[in-house]
Amino acid sequence: IDALDLASHHLDLAAWLMGKPPRSVTCDLLSRLTDDDTAVLQLEFPGGIPAQILAAFGGPELHRFEILGEHGKLSVDPYGSDFVETRTATLDRVRLDQFRGAARALASPRYWLRKAAGSHQLVSYRQALGCFVHGALAGRQPQPDLAAGCATLAWLDAARESARDKRMVPVE
């Protein structure tokens, strides 16, 4: 197991959010504590839209996803709260937005109950598993399906090739 195995989940999420697969990937694999325990990926999506992914074992437990745009930022930190945080690009609103986000996280009874119970499982994991089980029981094709898994493996193969050859690799 290496950091690219961990990065696969963020690759899936990025492609889902973009509504299309990446066109190319550049990847560096670093060995800080164990072999290939850190992966740094640069993706390019159609339209020249970039995405960056950092996946690492042996660092602080973080699971943060951010989307930066011309007018602001959207952040999801499921280990820190149950909320999607938005920030505007104007500096006069940044401190107010930070305070509001922190206050919402602290005031979330569901978040604190889950933490007190020692549950490290994210809500999305339970929902995904429930969707899979209900679909299987109803005879529906699960989503994501085998084709989506194969696409993710192709992206990971391109990332490994990029790390090995030290070059940008088109994604097929």
Secondary structure, DSSP 8 states (H G I E B T S, - for coil): --HHHHHHHHHHHHHHHHTS--SEEEEEEE-SSSTT-EEEEEEEETTTEEEEEEEESSS-----EEEEETTEEEEE-TTT-SSEEEEES-HHHHHHHHHHHHHHHHT-HHHHHHHHTT----HHHHHHHHHHHHHHHHT---SS-HHHHHHHHHHHHHHHHHHHHTS-EE--
